[in-house]
């Protein structure tokens, strides 16, 4: 009997250790291996009117990044404010904190994340926690921990509790040996950044968990995302956000990419719409777990010409950052998203002219637009 008690005490101590520890990771794997959860064939929230109790219960990790706050606003409007929980490890602004449920959640703390899912009866999880391309290259160990170890925690919890899981991927999941114009859904992927490597890992692990454990994993490869209500966050495509801020404040912009660097881009409203649509799509409509989505593709020079229609005095100069330029040169120039358009009806709303007009409107330069018109 003392031996049994000692073994029980040791097991208890192991389970209470940090979510980053090697021991805890055994718990979800063991549970999944014994009784893998299977997603019902008719599991779908597509084109259905719900009662309040039928809405998905949503958790968004890394929610204070470029996309999380906007996604929470969209989902709360659709599913009800209290059904969507925003989370991060940073302190939110007052307007975010008071707009709906917000909690602290560290994806490297497996035990705490599991408690959040259980205590809040989460059914959908949007996993946005990640270090972006340029930031990740500056701190590879941290990027490896957040982008890979954090993903493993999320996958295990989602599979154990039968969640519908969305993990975004990126144009950075492709590399210099991938076809670039256009880049199809399925082709060689050999990225040269820790960010890209971690996203390929996420795509493959999500697909593996889907076929091995029945996890309802869904993933979109985002192009560069442009938003008016967030500051540039260290990504290679963030020049396409910063140019608007600098054009309004100083009338000058120094670009860190060559003027002819063509990359696929998308306005944030299209990105959020695509994310909700793929999550609501009937399971039987999806022929793959990861899809390209696209809206437009342009170069810094083409963007500057469009911006100068509203800020004619804009002075555009170039000071090429070799690290970011090398990253951009390994990425797609155009996405082939025909599978998304066929399978679940993806269709973008914003092309380059609409993007530029919308950005200036939100950033408070209506007088410039009126003068240009």
Number of C-alpha atoms within 10 A of each C-alpha: 6 7 8 9 10 11 12 12 11 11 12 11 11 16 16 11 15 16 22 17 14 10 15 19 19 13 14 19 16 13 14 18 12 8 10 19 21 15 17 11 9 9 14 15 17 14 10 8 9 12 8 10 9 10 17 21 20 26 28 24 26 25 27 22 17 20 20 22 20 19 23 26 17 18 19 18 11 14 19 16 16 13 22 28 23 27 25 21 15 13 13 17 9 8 8 16 13 10 15 17 16 20 18 17 21 20 28 22 17 25 20 16 19 20 12 16 20 13 8 13 16 21 18 22 24 25 21 23 24 24 24 20 23 19 18 22 18 11 12 15 12 16 22 18 18 20 27 21 20 22 25 20 22 23 23 23 25 26 27 22 19 21 24 22 24 25 23 20 24 21 27 30 28 25 23 18 13 20 19 19 14 13 20 19 18 12 11 15 17 17 23 19 22 26 27 26 20 25 26 20 17 22 22 14 16 26 21 15 19 19 13 14 19 17 26 26 26 24 24 22 22 23 28 25 20 27 22 19 15 14 14 19 17 14 16 23 25 17 19 21 20 19 22 23 19 14 23 18 10 11 17 18 21 15 19 20 25 19 17 11 15 21 23 22 27 24 26 21 19 19 24 17 16 22 21 16 17 23 21 16 18 18 19 11 11 17 12 15 17 23 27 23 29 27 20 18 20 17 18 23 18 15 19 22 14 17 22 16 17 23 22 15 13 20 14 18 14 13 10 14 13 12 13 17 15 15 20 22 17 22 28 26 22 23 26 19 20 16 18 23 16 12 17 17 14 18 16 18 12 17 14 19 12 11 20 20 17 16 20 22 15 12 13 11 17 15 12 16 15 9 9 12 8
